[in-house]
Amino acid sequence: MAVLIKVPTGMNTKGYDQVTREAATGLKAASGFRFHMAYPTEDTVIVLEVWDSLEQHMQWFDQYVKPHLQAGTELSHEVTPLHNVLEPD
């Protein structure tokens, strides 16, 4: 079952862009990845991603994102199971 993952990054757009440049390696080819989007709020950048499973997301996150975060940074992952995902052909 596909999942929507919401991650408040605790970063401003500059910090988000820095981590994204370093962590985006292989994202499009990652097993189970559907899409990524991010938007700024007054306090942080929120990341929304759709993956085939939380396990696939966490495997990619641990390998490609965690190494680029400041030491001790722990990000919350709000996970919502999805009933349906429509994608263009």
QUIZIPE-V436929 format. One record per pair of residues at least 4 apart in sequence whose ideal C-beta (glycine too) atoms are under 7 Angstrom apart, sorted by the first residue. I is the first residue (numbers start at 0). J is the second residue. If there is no record, write none. Layout:
I:J
I:J
This chain:
0:80
0:81
1:33
1:49
1:50
1:51
1:81
1:84
2:50
2:52
2:53
2:78
2:79
2:80
2:81
3:47
3:49
3:79
3:81
4:48
4:50
4:56
4:76
4:78
5:45
5:47
5:77
6:46
6:74
6:75
6:76
7:43
7:45
7:75
8:15
8:43
8:44
8:46
8:74
9:43
9:74
10:14
10:15
10:18
10:43
10:44
11:44
12:16
12:39
12:44
13:17
14:18
15:19
15:37
15:44
16:20
17:21
18:22
18:64
18:67
18:68
19:23
21:67
22:63
22:64
22:67
24:63
25:29
25:63
26:32
26:35
27:32
29:59
30:55
31:50
31:51
31:52
31:55
32:50
33:49
33:50
33:84
34:48
34:49
35:46
35:48
36:47
37:44
37:45
37:46
38:45
39:44
40:45
48:56
49:81
49:84
50:55
50:56
51:55
53:57
53:78
54:58
55:59
56:60
57:61
58:62
59:63
60:64
60:65
61:65
64:68
68:72
